[in-house]
């Protein structure tokens, strides 16, 4: 019998999992730590109001006081809604990587129009980006979505810098998403460049937005651009929020988590489970069990079902292969390649690991939150319990 957590749905198949004497896993402990750090009570509400007031003061006489990355999903649409209610003046930023579903795009347009929020869209160089995505598939790593995640972070910083905006609102929510194991989604600029050099057509990326550690230092400490995880401060019930967004903004649900992109849908429901035996739903549902949004019994029932039906998978696969220009044979070869990890390629991982303690101290003194790419390396949360 597979050893699994007494509270959530994670088991020994999840990397880096550990259990305490009572059988509780370290992911549940990270959840408990974050719940202690960001409890939903009067004090945290006061703290949040203070942060909002500071953002308003810092943004005085500027066109915008905060920047919000939008995907068309419930989380980022909800941030737009809340921020506007709080009287902030946001700029919405969207990355068009060529894979956005029509529903996602119309969700963004409808929400920004209704809320009267300016929207900026950055379109990636499709030929280069397509080649980078194929390079990651050929590298045989599970972090195939890292190019998109990295590009979003890079353009958020770039646009914040250009517009003189000091606050970037991040959509991560520990109450519904949980912590993704580092082996399921590591990413940095060196990793992306080295995978492209080994498997890309042109060896060197020309237009793809990258954030090097030097740029990160510049943005965070010279330009003083800060990340705020706004959803940590807000009571968050996913189904209630979806209802609210449908009613207030005409938002449309598209099913699975992060399925606003057809590529993400294909990765999470086909490549990851079939090739790497990874089901990211486990982490999301575990967080939702901890935050009492779903029972363990309900989560087990959902997880037992495949993420998508066989017919849907077949159609999705045909669509993705055609768009990437990959033949069935090339794709089957990719699926059969031995799975590798980011540690098989040159990255900044060892460097960041070595300096994560001093980096965290500096950030804790100057910024409300670690940037997402460093946050993943922060394993101290569970030790504090
Ligand atoms: Zn657990």
Boltz pocket constraint, residues with backbone or C-beta under 6 A from the ligand:
constraints:
  - pocket:
      binder: B
      contacts: [[A, 5], [A, 6], [A, 7], [A, 8], [A, 9], [A, 10], [A, 23], [A, 24], [A, 25], [A, 26], [A, 27], [A, 28], [A, 286]]
      max_distance: 6.0
